[in-house]
Amino acid sequence: MHNKTITELAKGLRNKEYSSVELTQAYLDRIQKHQGLNCFISVAETYALEQAKTADIQLASADAGLLTGIPIAQKDIFCTQGIKTSCGSKMLDTFIAPYNATVIEKFNAAGAVMLGKLNMDEFAMGSSNETSFYGAVQNPWDIKTVPGGSSGGSASAVAARLTVAATGTDTGGSIRQPASLCGITGLKPTYGRVSRYGMIAFASSLDQGGPMARSAEDAAILMQAMAGFDSKDSTSVDKAVPNYSAGLNNSLEGLKIGLPKEFFGEGLNSDIAAAIETAVNEYKKLGAEVKEVSLPNMKLAIPAYYVIASAECSANLSRYDGVRYGYRCDNPTDLNDLYIRSRGEAFGAEVKRRILMGTYALSAGYYDAYYIKAQKVRRLISEDFSKALSEVDVLMGPVSPTTAFAIGAKTNDPIEMYLADIYTIAVNLAGLPAMSLPAGLVDNKPVGLQVIGNYFTEERLLNIAHQYQQVTDWHQQTPKGFE
Ligand code: GLN
């Protein structure tokens, strides 16, 4: 069962080959069997089986949807009423949200079953899932390597078939980079397409939730459930949601692909470059035209991002003060001691580094020099994308400069870690949608192809991804031992 797609599982449920309770139990057993991967922070066994029971009743009536009774898993950044939401941090290790994130509500409304909450970098800060309070996640392709981050638990769980699909969030690459390193399909939607209500904030102007699945076809089904206007999120965009599955089979004849030359320069592993070239050639066979384009300000994306993301996180994380919720230190002597020790004891090193950088960048003397400057750079980067996307329909390139790296390889060098997102971060600064598609294996490690589109073109991106997946089978490759 665990090798089936959402559409196939839905068919099996309708044909009564198995019930949702049986399907859910099968996944729960598999999660248990592979718990060494450390994908889950919480497994919601009782909750999932209850939901499955309700889904089975609904399946017996006529009004069941495609996701009814399908077990999926949620990144532990989405608030779930009654089930721990830790955001990968000691700060929220005992936090039980009193309400559901909109994304969770939407999946509940669609009848999906939630298997549990997935491991992630602490407050989504990281590119390897090693900053999690709950420990590193293993990549099923090679358990000595990282799955990428911050949605590392999601990517590893989907790749290892512990769940058919999962959610992730992408502030600077956290859906695409782990999707790439684990050989799965990930979509980071346009900023504002998916509600951020109840999705714990890291950098509010960049954060965006999206689907992580094995195929574009499955990602489209998840996206259908997740997208849409939400009056509870002031940055949610009030725009009609298209049918994401309807156009999957559209022809790519005449599609104009731009290859930004900055994506293929120094630092890109040559085998990855070759895999991307092969993928682009597949698109040519499908009728696409290819030309070189340029994003001249790309090199400024990482510094601008780390000023903006850190500034926003320093403000967002000020709410964890030991007073209202989350961790509180023992026996505080006074209010300052309470703040200092609660935050000092419960935040990890990377989170503290970002809060310090962000507070510095926002301080009176440095605000113009860093924060305002970074915002100006952000505008330049957006303009680069607008110009490139006025010449072509989509941009293609690598997701990550390397394949999965060894656990521990970059933990002592934050700058080296930040460079893992060199090809993904600019997209968030511009707020554009982008996907990562499995496009090859180098030394038996997955390589992701990135496809970047204009605002609100998720439907077209999914179509472009699906057509590639009709003529290649990289997305069907399974890591050894997880077949
Ligand atoms: N790796 C980037 C960071 O640490 C992006 C993380 C993310 O997208 N959540 O900020």
Residues whose N, C-alpha, C, O or C-beta is under 5 A from the ligand:
A	BS01	LIG	A124 M125 G126 S127 G149 S150 T169 D170 T171 G172 G173 S174 D421
